[in-house]
Amino acid sequence: MDRDLLDKLTAWRRHLHANPELSLQEAETSAFVQEKLKELGIPFEAGVGGHGVVATLKRGSSDRSVGLRADMDALPIQEANDLPYKSAKTNVMHACGHDGHTVSLLGAAALLAGDESWSGTVQFLFQPAEEGYGGAKSMIADGLFERFPMERVFGLHNWPGLEAGTVAVHHGPVMAEPGKFKITLNGTAGHAAKPELTHDPITAMGHLIVALQTIVSRNVGPMDSAVVSIGQIHGGLASNQIPTSVWIEGTYRVFTVPVRERVVKRIREIAQNIAATFEMEAEVEFSLGGLATINTPAEEEMAANAAKTAGLSLRRDLPANTTSEDFCYFLQDRPGAYVWIGNGPAVNGGELHNDCYNFNDAILPATSGWLAAVAKQALSSNAP
């Protein structure tokens, strides 16, 4: 990547970082992407599945096609960084690097537009609402694959802690299936000085929280992976009253359907049985949050080969992560692969979703370069 393009992409990335937008609100970000695509001379359609934008670049006579995806939304986090381009919006921040992903895809479009060595069609998917709001599903429901044909699809995520510019390609599972649960214990309220006249949901909830932590260690096989975590607990209004009810919310993460079914079953059973032990009732609600992100074999190899042809370091030994990605929905319709590209050291605690996180502009040649390379790899492959 030449210096002029890197400088341009860096300026674009910092503009987006300073002007983040939450999921379902990415109107200005979408307009910015459209403006830059016009500057690059690449045709596009806007309003795909909300604020989504799909740009299409065709070259030569090949009927092969490939999709490249980047997410655009920010998070409801107050930025702690002291940067000249820090977020200008209160409690909104690009704390996951989607500003960098968006600009990386624009960079790949610029690289491919200036490259005469390939033939086929590349679809550039600028996706809204990745952070738990179903942006991928919305684009698919809006006819993404029918309107913009592609044989396979690829995406990336920057990864703090991984050496800057290194590409990590997983065999199979990359990120986990997320799910949420809410458990309410309904007891009998009364004066805290006379607990024998109540059915105390706080005491019962204490036992339930501890019992839920045995699911992974005692109900999931040691060669499988799962997480069960409690994120919220609510109950009680006065120090001298035992309340009527207490509720908790949490998340589970799994990689396979059988493990998910086992975890969900045990959450429900433990909640109901703990409630019965303390002479009360449990209400258990689940919200499925997506699917595991799992690379398909041929596309996994294309992703790895693209790293090599782009001159990037390659890692194939990293374990999957229990975070999640709605790129999984694209993989339900098309084969593909999702990779991590190192963001460098997590400075000052700047992990993903941290208020000190910042995308490393120095990796833009790697992220844009890998996206362009994997598109060419897919278009030239012998895979059907």
C-alpha positions as CSV (number, residue, x, y, z in Angstrom):
1,M,0.0,0.0,0.0
2,D,1.5,3.4,-1.0
3,R,1.9,6.1,1.6
4,D,-0.8,8.4,0.1
5,L,-3.5,5.7,0.4
6,L,-2.4,4.8,4.0
7,D,-2.6,8.5,5.0
8,K,-6.0,8.8,3.4
9,L,-7.3,5.7,5.1
10,T,-5.9,6.8,8.5
11,A,-7.7,10.1,8.1
12,W,-11.0,8.4,7.3
13,R,-10.6,6.0,10.2
14,R,-10.0,8.8,12.7
15,H,-13.0,10.7,11.3
16,L,-15.2,7.7,11.9
17,H,-13.7,7.2,15.4
18,A,-14.6,10.8,16.3
19,N,-18.1,10.4,15.0
20,P,-19.4,7.0,16.1
21,E,-23.0,5.8,15.8
22,L,-24.8,3.1,17.7
23,S,-26.5,0.1,16.1
24,L,-29.5,1.0,13.9
25,Q,-28.4,4.6,13.9
26,E,-25.5,4.5,11.4
27,A,-26.9,7.1,9.0
28,E,-23.9,9.4,8.9
29,T,-21.5,6.5,8.8
30,S,-23.4,5.1,5.9
31,A,-23.3,8.4,4.1
32,F,-19.6,8.7,4.7
33,V,-19.0,5.2,3.1
34,Q,-21.1,6.2,0.2
35,E,-19.2,9.4,-0.3
36,K,-15.8,7.6,-0.3
37,L,-17.1,4.9,-2.7
38,K,-18.1,7.7,-5.1
39,E,-14.6,9.1,-4.8
40,L,-13.3,5.7,-5.7
41,G,-15.6,5.4,-8.6
42,I,-17.2,2.2,-7.4
43,P,-21.0,1.8,-7.8
44,F,-23.1,0.9,-4.8
45,E,-26.6,0.5,-3.4
46,A,-27.5,2.0,0.0
47,G,-30.3,1.1,2.4
48,V,-29.7,-2.6,2.4
49,G,-31.1,-4.1,5.6
50,G,-31.2,-0.7,7.2
51,H,-28.2,1.5,6.9
52,G,-26.2,-1.2,5.0
53,V,-24.3,-0.4,1.8
54,V,-23.2,-2.9,-0.8
55,A,-20.7,-1.8,-3.4
56,T,-20.0,-4.0,-6.5
57,L,-16.8,-4.1,-8.5
58,K,-16.6,-6.1,-11.7
59,R,-13.6,-6.8,-13.9
60,G,-13.0,-9.1,-16.8
61,S,-15.2,-11.9,-18.2
62,S,-15.2,-14.4,-15.2
63,D,-18.6,-15.2,-13.7
64,R,-16.9,-16.0,-10.3
65,S,-18.0,-13.8,-7.3
66,V,-17.0,-13.2,-3.7
67,G,-18.3,-11.1,-0.8
68,L,-16.2,-9.1,1.7
69,R,-17.8,-7.8,4.8
70,A,-17.1,-5.1,7.4
71,D,-19.3,-3.9,10.3
72,M,-20.0,-0.2,11.0
73,D,-21.6,0.3,14.4
74,A,-20.2,1.6,17.7
75,L,-20.9,0.8,21.3
76,P,-22.6,2.6,24.2
77,I,-19.3,3.3,26.0
78,Q,-17.8,6.6,27.2
79,E,-14.3,6.8,25.8
80,A,-11.5,7.3,28.3
81,N,-8.7,7.9,25.7
82,D,-7.2,11.4,25.4
83,L,-6.9,11.5,21.6
84,P,-7.2,14.4,19.2
85,Y,-9.8,12.3,17.4
86,K,-11.6,10.9,20.5
87,S,-15.3,10.4,20.3
88,A,-17.3,13.6,20.1
89,K,-20.4,11.9,21.4
90,T,-21.2,11.2,25.0
91,N,-21.4,7.5,25.9
92,V,-20.8,6.4,22.3
93,M,-17.5,4.9,21.2
94,H,-15.8,2.7,18.6
95,A,-14.6,0.4,21.3
96,C,-14.5,-2.7,19.0
97,G,-12.7,-1.3,16.0
98,H,-15.6,-1.3,13.5
99,D,-14.3,2.1,12.4
100,G,-11.1,0.3,11.4
101,H,-13.0,-2.5,9.8
102,T,-15.1,-0.1,7.7
103,V,-12.0,1.7,6.4
104,S,-10.2,-1.5,5.8
105,L,-12.9,-2.6,3.4
106,L,-12.8,0.8,1.7
107,G,-9.0,0.3,1.4
108,A,-9.5,-3.2,-0.1
109,A,-11.9,-1.6,-2.6
110,A,-9.3,1.0,-3.5
111,L,-6.6,-1.7,-4.0
112,L,-8.8,-3.9,-6.1
113,A,-10.0,-1.0,-8.2
114,G,-6.4,-0.2,-9.1
115,D,-5.4,-3.9,-9.8
116,E,-5.8,-5.3,-13.3
117,S,-4.7,-8.8,-12.4
118,W,-8.1,-10.3,-11.4
119,S,-11.4,-11.2,-13.1
120,G,-14.8,-11.6,-11.6
121,T,-17.1,-9.7,-9.2
122,V,-16.4,-8.5,-5.7
123,Q,-19.3,-7.4,-3.4
124,F,-18.3,-5.1,-0.6
125,L,-20.7,-5.5,2.3
126,F,-20.8,-2.6,4.8
127,Q,-23.0,-4.0,7.5
128,P,-24.9,-2.1,10.2
129,A,-26.1,-3.2,13.6
130,E,-23.6,-6.0,14.4
131,E,-23.5,-5.4,18.1
132,G,-26.5,-7.6,19.0
133,Y,-29.1,-6.0,16.7
134,G,-29.2,-8.5,13.9
135,G,-27.6,-6.4,11.1
136,A,-26.5,-9.5,9.1
137,K,-29.9,-11.1,9.3
138,S,-31.5,-7.8,8.2
139,M,-29.3,-7.6,5.1
140,I,-30.0,-11.2,4.2
141,A,-33.8,-10.7,4.7
142,D,-33.5,-7.7,2.3
143,G,-32.3,-10.0,-0.4
144,L,-28.6,-9.7,0.0
145,F,-27.6,-12.9,-1.7
146,E,-30.2,-12.7,-4.4
147,R,-29.5,-9.0,-5.3
148,F,-25.7,-9.3,-5.0
149,P,-24.6,-12.8,-6.0
150,M,-21.5,-14.2,-4.3
151,E,-20.2,-17.7,-4.1
152,R,-18.5,-17.3,-0.7
153,V,-17.9,-14.6,1.9
154,F,-15.0,-13.4,4.1
155,G,-14.6,-11.1,7.0
156,L,-12.1,-10.0,9.7
157,H,-11.8,-8.7,13.2
158,N,-8.9,-6.8,14.6
159,W,-7.5,-8.6,17.7
160,P,-5.7,-6.8,20.5
161,G,-2.8,-8.9,22.0
162,L,-2.0,-10.5,18.7
163,E,1.1,-9.2,17.0
164,A,0.2,-6.3,14.8
165,G,-0.6,-7.4,11.2
166,T,-0.5,-11.1,11.9
167,V,-3.4,-13.1,10.5
168,A,-5.0,-15.8,12.6
169,V,-6.9,-18.5,10.7
170,H,-8.9,-21.0,12.7
171,H,-9.8,-24.6,11.8
172,G,-13.5,-24.7,12.1
173,P,-14.9,-22.7,15.1
174,V,-13.8,-19.1,15.5
175,M,-16.3,-17.6,17.9
176,A,-19.1,-18.9,20.0
177,E,-22.8,-19.0,20.0
178,P,-24.2,-16.4,22.5
179,G,-27.4,-16.7,24.4
180,K,-29.1,-14.9,27.3
181,F,-31.2,-16.0,30.2
182,K,-33.3,-14.4,32.9
183,I,-34.4,-16.2,36.0
184,T,-36.9,-14.7,38.5
185,L,-37.5,-16.3,41.9
186,N,-40.9,-15.4,43.3
187,G,-41.2,-15.8,47.1
188,T,-43.2,-14.2,49.9
189,A,-42.4,-10.8,51.2
190,G,-42.3,-9.8,54.8
191,H,-40.4,-8.1,57.6
192,A,-36.7,-9.0,57.7
193,A,-36.9,-9.4,61.4
194,K,-39.4,-12.2,61.0
195,P,-38.0,-14.4,58.2
196,E,-39.9,-17.5,59.3
197,L,-43.0,-15.9,57.9
198,T,-41.5,-15.4,54.5
199,H,-40.1,-17.3,51.6
200,D,-36.9,-15.5,51.0
201,P,-35.9,-15.2,47.3
202,I,-32.6,-13.5,48.1
203,T,-31.3,-16.5,50.1
204,A,-32.6,-18.8,47.4
205,M,-31.0,-16.8,44.7
206,G,-27.6,-17.0,46.5
207,H,-27.8,-20.8,46.3
208,L,-29.0,-20.6,42.7
209,I,-26.1,-18.5,41.5
210,V,-23.6,-20.8,43.1
211,A,-25.3,-23.9,41.7
212,L,-25.3,-22.4,38.1
213,Q,-21.5,-22.3,38.3
214,T,-21.4,-26.1,38.4
215,I,-22.9,-26.5,34.9
216,V,-19.7,-26.1,33.0
217,S,-17.6,-28.1,35.4
218,R,-20.0,-30.9,36.0
219,N,-22.4,-31.1,33.1
220,V,-20.3,-30.2,30.1
221,G,-17.6,-32.7,28.9
222,P,-14.0,-31.6,29.5
223,M,-13.2,-31.7,25.8
224,D,-16.1,-29.3,25.0
225,S,-16.3,-25.6,25.8
226,A,-19.0,-23.5,27.5
227,V,-19.4,-20.4,29.6
228,V,-22.2,-19.5,32.0
229,S,-21.9,-16.1,33.6
230,I,-24.3,-13.9,35.6
231,G,-24.2,-10.2,34.7
232,Q,-27.1,-8.7,36.6
233,I,-28.8,-9.3,40.0
234,H,-31.8,-7.2,41.1
235,G,-34.0,-7.4,44.2
236,G,-35.1,-5.6,47.3
237,L,-36.0,-2.0,48.1
238,A,-35.4,-1.8,51.9
239,S,-32.8,-3.2,54.3
240,N,-35.5,-4.3,56.7
241,Q,-37.8,-6.1,54.2
242,I,-37.5,-9.5,52.5
243,P,-38.7,-8.8,48.9
244,T,-41.3,-10.7,46.9
245,S,-39.0,-11.5,44.0
246,V,-35.4,-11.4,42.9
247,W,-34.2,-11.7,39.3
248,I,-30.8,-12.3,37.6
249,E,-29.7,-12.1,33.9
250,G,-26.7,-13.8,32.4
251,T,-25.2,-15.2,29.3
252,Y,-24.1,-18.6,28.1
253,R,-21.6,-19.3,25.3
254,V,-21.2,-22.6,23.4
255,F,-19.8,-23.9,20.1
256,T,-22.2,-26.8,19.3
257,V,-25.9,-27.5,19.4
258,P,-25.7,-30.5,21.8
259,V,-23.8,-28.5,24.3
260,R,-26.2,-25.6,24.0
261,E,-29.1,-28.0,24.6
262,R,-27.4,-29.4,27.7
263,V,-26.6,-26.0,29.2
264,V,-30.1,-24.6,28.6
265,K,-31.7,-27.7,30.1
266,R,-29.5,-27.6,33.2
267,I,-30.1,-23.8,33.7
268,R,-33.9,-24.5,33.7
269,E,-33.7,-27.6,35.9
270,I,-31.4,-26.1,38.5
271,A,-33.5,-22.9,38.7
272,Q,-36.8,-24.8,39.2
273,N,-35.3,-27.3,41.7
274,I,-33.6,-24.6,43.8
275,A,-36.9,-22.7,43.8
276,A,-38.8,-25.8,45.0
277,T,-36.2,-26.4,47.7
278,F,-37.0,-22.9,49.2
279,E,-40.8,-23.3,48.6
280,M,-41.1,-20.8,45.8
281,E,-41.4,-20.7,42.0
282,A,-38.9,-19.9,39.3
283,E,-39.6,-18.2,35.9
284,V,-36.9,-19.0,33.4
285,E,-36.6,-17.1,30.1
286,F,-34.1,-17.7,27.3
287,S,-33.1,-15.4,24.4
288,L,-31.0,-17.1,21.7
289,G,-28.4,-14.6,20.4
290,G,-27.0,-16.2,17.3
291,L,-24.9,-19.1,16.1
292,A,-21.3,-20.1,16.4
293,T,-19.0,-18.7,13.7
294,I,-17.4,-21.7,12.0
295,N,-15.1,-21.5,9.0
296,T,-15.7,-23.9,6.1
297,P,-12.7,-26.0,5.1
298,A,-12.0,-24.7,1.5
299,E,-12.4,-21.1,2.5
300,E,-10.2,-21.5,5.6
301,E,-7.4,-22.5,3.2
302,M,-8.1,-19.6,0.9
303,A,-7.9,-17.2,4.0
304,A,-4.5,-18.7,5.0
305,N,-3.2,-18.6,1.4
306,A,-4.3,-15.0,1.1
307,A,-2.2,-14.1,4.2
308,K,0.8,-15.7,2.6
309,T,0.4,-14.0,-0.8
310,A,-0.1,-10.6,1.0
311,G,3.2,-11.1,2.7
312,L,1.6,-11.3,6.2
313,S,2.6,-13.5,9.2
314,L,0.2,-16.4,9.6
315,R,-1.0,-18.1,12.8
316,R,-3.1,-21.3,12.7
317,D,-2.7,-22.4,16.4
318,L,-5.0,-20.0,18.3
319,P,-8.0,-21.4,20.1
320,A,-11.5,-20.2,19.3
321,N,-12.9,-17.4,21.5
322,T,-16.1,-17.3,23.5
323,T,-17.0,-13.9,22.2
324,S,-19.6,-13.9,19.3
325,E,-20.1,-12.5,15.8
326,D,-23.2,-12.2,13.6
327,F,-21.0,-13.0,10.6
328,C,-22.3,-16.4,11.5
329,Y,-25.5,-15.7,9.7
330,F,-23.7,-15.1,6.4
331,L,-22.1,-18.5,6.9
332,Q,-25.5,-20.1,7.1
333,D,-26.1,-19.1,3.5
334,R,-22.6,-19.2,2.0
335,P,-19.3,-20.9,2.7
336,G,-16.7,-18.6,4.1
337,A,-14.1,-17.8,6.7
338,Y,-13.6,-15.2,9.4
339,V,-10.1,-14.3,10.5
340,W,-8.4,-12.2,13.2
341,I,-5.7,-9.7,12.4
342,G,-3.5,-8.6,15.2
343,N,-4.0,-5.1,16.5
344,G,-0.8,-5.2,18.6
345,P,-0.4,-5.0,22.4
346,A,-3.5,-4.0,24.3
347,V,-2.1,-0.7,25.6
348,N,-3.5,0.6,28.9
349,G,-6.0,-2.2,29.1
350,G,-7.3,-1.5,25.6
351,E,-9.0,-4.8,24.9
352,L,-12.1,-5.0,22.8
353,H,-15.2,-3.3,24.4
354,N,-12.8,-1.4,26.8
355,D,-13.1,2.4,27.2
356,C,-9.3,2.6,26.5
357,Y,-9.4,0.6,23.2
358,N,-8.2,2.2,20.0
359,F,-7.8,0.6,16.5
360,N,-4.2,0.6,15.4
361,D,-3.9,2.5,12.1
362,A,-0.6,0.9,11.4
363,I,-2.3,-2.4,10.5
364,L,-4.5,-0.9,7.8
365,P,-2.1,-2.1,5.1
366,A,-2.5,-5.6,6.5
367,T,-6.3,-5.6,6.9
368,S,-7.0,-4.0,3.5
369,G,-4.3,-6.1,1.9
370,W,-5.6,-9.3,3.3
371,L,-9.2,-8.5,2.2
372,A,-8.0,-7.7,-1.3
373,A,-5.8,-10.8,-1.4
374,V,-8.6,-13.2,-0.2
375,A,-11.0,-11.8,-2.8
376,K,-8.4,-12.6,-5.6
377,Q,-7.7,-16.0,-4.0
378,A,-11.4,-16.9,-4.1
379,L,-11.9,-15.7,-7.6
380,S,-9.0,-17.7,-8.9
381,S,-9.6,-20.9,-6.9
382,N,-10.8,-24.2,-8.4
383,A,-13.3,-24.6,-5.6
384,P,-16.9,-24.8,-6.9
